[in-house]
């Protein structure tokens, strides 16, 4: 009888322990947690919200020390107005596009020199995106810069280099624009090895197109299974 009571007591302790462990480690899987996670997914995929980077205050501090804060704010204001964003959201784009995020990520390494964007050049670049060959709408521009912030650094050169090295099927401005709106990172491509690797994969069309096609195939298969 005492042995049976001991086993029952042990079973109760295990049940209580498992319940506590579930509540602590898997609370995100609760109905409330699932609703919160689903809401986050919707916000991230809708393009209507863009989380402000936590590095923005640190960047402002560094720019203030260098006497460049006003120029930074002027650039952020230009981006915000062109894209329909809040100023701090525009600052996040600038931080990623001009190397500030990377600089902070490696603990302000001296060998990295992030750029302070020139507000006049930023305005010219934004005008190129909306009035140049791409003729992006405000919504399209917001999406492109959120997905490919580096394109803001030298928009005309980025577009010309990407178009000149694109595979034949995307060398017309119309086809390239369509691809850009599906995958803005193509503005960061400026080389095409023709499948004879030249160790320039980060800016090469060949590996990029393979990734794009795999992603689109996954999207299509996901839609078909719904």
Secondary structure, DSSP 8 states (H G I E B T S, - for coil): -HHHHHHHHHHHHHHHHHHHHHHHHSGGGSHHHHHHHHHHHHHHHHSS-----TTHHHHHHHHHHTT-HHHHHHHHHHHHHHHT--HHHHHHHHHHHTTHHHHHHTTS-TT-------HHHHHHHHHHHHHSSS---HHHHHHHHHH-GGGGTSHHHHHHHHHHHS-GGG-SHHHHHHHHHH-GGGGG--B--TTS--S-GGGBHHHHHHHHHHHHHHHHHHHHT-
